[in-house]
Structure formats: structure tokens, C-alpha cells
């Protein structure tokens, strides 16, 4: 699957150029024109990398990065700025940034930095096997094991459960699950997702410590009591 990049840039010309170049390299890019739009968009979907302009209206890039970090501690954040002062770089890292690129820059350099993040994320990716109480979930082979019994899951069931496992103890918004698994947050797909969640709950009911909690109108959270 193509990596998903959140790009926040208030200069429409530069934003278009960066977005176009990244899309030509196979990335899925969502462009936002200010920090407020950037935060709202980040909260609606899952992204692999955030490319954040520092000087933006409504909400500057440092503030945006800090708020992104309150939702996701791991997503890579790359600052783009005209400021090259050491103090600015230090401030950016303090706010949760992972890297810094100063304007003007080449698209080749930007893409190389993004690729480094993606390789690192792949290397650090969570395993294909998860322990859920007494259950063992093998998402590569779509199996859920409990002692001597094994349940075969459909691909979509496995994808939903894997997403919940990867974000255990965090509320995943309905739109996040739909966009990540189905590629769309259509209303009718949402009804289908509810069916998948119900099936997963049924499969997991033999260990009461494992719960998929419904936050009505918001989303779901996987909880595993110790």
C-alpha cells in the first residue's frame, strides 16, 4: 500500500509542487493550507509521515506538531521552514519533530528524508503475532488461537483486529478504521464495519479480559486487562 503523507503548507504554489512531486513517486498526499486544517485532518485518518510547514496561519507548525504528538507518539514529523537558525531547530525537536529541512530544498532531498522515515517505521513495525490475554493472534495467517482451539478469520476481520492491536488502549475513530481497512469512510461501509466488530467480540468472548469497547458515535478501543 502507498504510504500516506499529511502535508501542511500555506503557500498554495509550493504546496501544489510538493504534493504533485510526491504523488508522482507513488505516495498518497493530503494537503492542508493551515495548522487547524492539518490537525483536523490528522485526527480523521492514519498517516505514515507528517510534513509540516513551521510558519502557517491559525496554528503554527510547532503547535501542530505538539498536538499531533498528543494523539500519536510515533508518527514521524518532518518540519519544513525558511528558518535555519539552530534555536529554531532545537525548538522544533522539543515540540516533537523528528527532522528539519530548510527552504529552498530539492524534492530529491525531501523524498530521501521521507524514505528514511518509512524504512525505519517498517523496521520498527509491530510483529505479526499479538498476545491478547489467553488468545494468540497471527495476523499474517488470519488465525486466532485459544489453547487448543483455532479460529480462522477472514482477511477483513484480521485487518480490523490488527489495527486495533497496533493501537491498543487508544480510541480509534470510526473514520480511521474505515479509511485504513476499506479506503473509504462511506456510511454503508460503516454499517459493515459494525458487523465485523460484533464478530470479533464474539470470537474474543471466551476471555473476559479482552474487550473491544464502543465509544458511541466516535469509535472503538481494544482493552486487555492484566
N, C-alpha and C positions, 0 to 999 in steps of 0.2 A: 504494500500500500504506500502511496505517496506521502511523504512527510508533510504535516500541516504546520504552516507558519503564520503566526499573528504578526502583522506589520503595522506599526503606528507611525504615521508621518504626516505632518500638517501641510507640507509643500506638495500640492497636487501633482506637479510635473515630476518631481523626484520620486514621489510615491508610485506614480504610474510606471516610471522607468524601472525601479527596483522590483515591483510586482511582476511586470512583464518579463524581466530577465529571469527571475526565479521560476516563474511558471514555464518558461522555455526549457528550464533544466529539470522539469518534472515535479516541482513542488506544488502543493495546494496552498494558495496565499489568500488571506483575508486582510484587506487594507482598511484601516481606520484613520480618520482625519484628526482625532484629538484623543487625549487621555481618557476622558469619560467614556467615549465610544469604545476605546480599547478595553477598558475594564469590563464594561457590559458584555462585549463580545467574548472576552476570555471566560466569563462566568457561564456562557451558554454552550461552550464546546470544549473539546480537548485538543490541545496544541502540543507539538513536539518542540518548537522553538519560538521564542518571542523576540522580535527585532524592534527595539523601542527607541524612538527619537527622544532626546532629552528635552529640547525646547518645544513645547506644544501648548496650545490654548486649553483652557478649562482645567486641565490636570497635567502637570509636567511629568516627564518620563521617570524621574526618581520616585515621585509619589506613586505613579502607576506601578513601578516595579515592586515597591514596598507592599502595595495592596495585593498584587499578584502573588507575592510570597505568602501572604496570609491565607491564600486558598491552596497554593501548591508550592511546596518547598523544593521541588526537584526540577521543574521545567527550566531549561536554560534560557537566560535573558542576556541578549546582546544589545548594548547601548550604541546608538548612532548619534553623533553630535559634532558640532563645529568647534566645540571646546576641547583643547588638547592639554590643558593645564593638569599637572599632577594632582592638585587639590580636587579637581572635578572627577578625575578617575577614582581617587580614593573614596569620594562621596558616593559615586556610583556603585562601587563594590560594597560599601557599607549598607546601601539600600537593597542589596540582594542581587546585583548584577554579576554575571559570570565573565563578561568580556566587554571590550570597548573598541569601537572603530571610529576614527575621526574623518570628517568630511574635509576635502573630497577624497573619495576612496574608489578603487576599482571594483567592479562587480565580481571579478575573479577572486579578489581578496575576501569579499563578503561571503561568497559561496564556499570558499575553503574553510572559513571560520565556522559556518553553519555545518559543514560536513564533519568537522571535528566534534562538534556537539552531538551530532546524530550517531557517529561511531561510538562515542563514549556512552551515550544513552543505550545503544544496542548492547554494548559490553556489560553495562550495569543492569540490564533488563531483569525483571523478576523471573524466577525459574518457571519451568512448565509444570511443576508439581507444587501443590499447595496443601498444607495441613489445615483442616477445618474441624477443630475438635477431634472426634474419632474418625472423621472422614479423611480420605486422601483423594485429592482431585488432580487428575492427569489431563491437563487441557489439550495437550498435543494429540492424545488418543481418545479424547472425549469420554473419559470414564470417571466415575465417582465410586470409590470403594469404601465399604464399611465392614471391617473384619473380613469374613469370608464371602461377602456378597459384593457384586459389582454391577453398577447401573451404567448402561451406555446412553450417553446424551446425544442429542442432535448437535449439529455444528453451531447453530444459533444459541442453543441452551448453553453450550460450552463457552461461547464468546461472551455472553452476558455474565455468566458466573466468573469467568476470568477477569473481566473488567471490575466486577465487584471485589474480587480478591485483591487485585492490584491497588484498589483504593479502599481497603478495609478500614472501617471506623471513620469514614468520611461520607457525607451525604452526596451521592451522585445525582445531579439533576436529571430529570427525565430526558431533556434535550441532549444532554451529554451522552447518555446511553444510546439514544436513537441515532444520533449522528455518528457515534463511534462504531456501532454494530450494523446499523441499516443504511447509514449515509444520508439520512433524511429524518426530519422530526415531524413528519406528516401525522395528522390526528389519528388516522386509521392504523398507521404503524404503531402508534402509541397504545391502541387497544390490543394489538398483537403482543406488544411487549408485556403488558399486564398479564397476559396468558402465560408467557414464558416465566415470569416471576412467580406466578402461582404454582407452576410445575416444579420450579426449583425449590420452593418452600416445601412442597410435598415430598420431594426427594430427600430433603435435609431434616425432616421432622423427627427422625429416629435419634437425633442428638439435640436435645432442647437447648444446649449451649449455643447452637448456631442459629442465628436469626437474620432474616432479611427484613429490616424494619422499613415500613412505609411512612414517609413524611408526606401527608396528603397534599396533593397539588404541587409538590416540589420534586420529590424523587425518592431514592432508596439508599439504605446504608446496610452493609454487611457487618454484623457484630458477632464476635466469638468470645464468649465468656471463658475466663481461665478456670 
